[in-house]
Amino acid sequence: MFSYEVVMLKETEKIDYHPEKIRKSSLKLLDTCKKVERYDITDSEVLISGGGGTIKDFGKLELLADALHGQVSASRKIIDQGIATRGIQVGQSGKTVNPKLYIALGINGAIQHIEGLKNVEHIISVNTNRDAPICSLSDLVVEGDAFEFIDKIVLKIKQNK
Ligand SMILES: Cc1cc2nc3c(=O)[nH]c(=O)nc-3n(C[C@H](O)[C@H](O)[C@H](O)COP(=O)(O)OP(=O)(O)OC[C@H]3O[C@@H](n4cnc5c(N)ncnc54)[C@H](O)[C@@H]3O)c2cc1C
């Protein structure tokens, strides 16, 4: 276990700090914890929602959410993977949401997910498979990679500011 000593310093004293002396082997990962979102997805006007297609970098959705003044939500796939907490799950066993705009990134559109979208005004879906069920319910379908979409839209928004 990593041990340390707390030393009270007078204002004039310098900190004698030697990071090279901390042996790597003495550091051990004790636990990990999921980020807890402190907002209610049922209050959001813009939701950037990620599914199985965004598992490898789900955190990137926050870039688009920030750029569009929205919040991040998810399909159950993301919750079951332990990437986000149940509070942001959309669907039958999650929440029914009411945004003006729902951007579904890498979400297939299982019936249990669609159940949570009955009050959504507009859906944009981004999917590598244009035949994914969610595409037939969407106002706009972007066929392609979710992460590439985020990069391009965020850049465009920054350029237009
Ligand atoms: C009793 C019960 C209750 C349930 N409740 C819910 C619920 O409340 N909410 C819910 O969501 N699910 C729920 N489910 C689970 C549901 O059946 C599906 O398993 C789940 O919704 C699938 O999530 P997904 O579409 O995100 O993932 P996947 O099925 O893995 O789909 C991933 C999609 O991403 C696309 N994709 C892959 N890579 C990329 C990429 N790089 N860029 C863009 N697209 C890509 C794929 O083409 C695919 O369409 C429930 C199931 C049961 C049995």
The ligand as an ORCA input file, in Angstrom:
! r2SCAN-3c Opt
* xyz 0 1
  C     -37.009     -6.524    -20.510
  C     -36.065     -5.680    -21.323
  C     -36.021     -4.319    -21.098
  C     -35.149     -3.535    -21.859
  N     -35.125     -2.180    -21.647
  C     -34.348     -1.409    -22.422
  C     -34.350      0.012    -22.258
  O     -35.022      0.563    -21.398
  N     -33.552      0.735    -23.075
  C     -32.766      0.170    -24.045
  O     -32.054      0.902    -24.768
  N     -32.734     -1.158    -24.204
  C     -33.498     -1.958    -23.399
  N     -33.424     -3.309    -23.562
  C     -32.361     -3.874    -24.431
  C     -32.714     -3.855    -25.901
  O     -33.457     -5.012    -26.230
  C     -31.425     -3.831    -26.757
  O     -30.625     -4.931    -26.417
  C     -30.602     -2.552    -26.589
  O     -31.440     -1.427    -26.700
  C     -29.515     -2.511    -27.675
  O     -28.787     -1.345    -27.531
  P     -28.101     -0.627    -28.772
  O     -29.077     -0.459    -29.875
  O     -27.460      0.595    -28.227
  O     -26.910     -1.612    -29.126
  P     -26.704     -2.638    -30.346
  O     -27.869     -3.563    -30.473
  O     -25.359     -3.225    -30.095
  O     -26.673     -1.730    -31.638
  C     -25.557     -0.968    -31.990
  C     -25.898     -0.152    -33.213
  O     -24.800      0.719    -33.482
  C     -24.466      0.648    -34.875
  N     -23.026      0.945    -34.925
  C     -21.980      0.151    -34.624
  N     -20.815      0.824    -34.707
  C     -21.135      2.092    -35.048
  C     -20.375      3.278    -35.260
  N     -19.038      3.305    -35.112
  N     -21.028      4.406    -35.607
  C     -22.370      4.422    -35.775
  N     -23.146      3.313    -35.585
  C     -22.534      2.176    -35.217
  C     -24.858     -0.752    -35.313
  O     -25.136     -0.771    -36.708
  C     -26.134     -0.958    -34.478
  O     -27.264     -0.460    -35.151
  C     -34.295     -4.118    -22.824
  C     -34.352     -5.505    -23.037
  C     -35.216     -6.267    -22.301
  C     -35.263     -7.742    -22.536
*
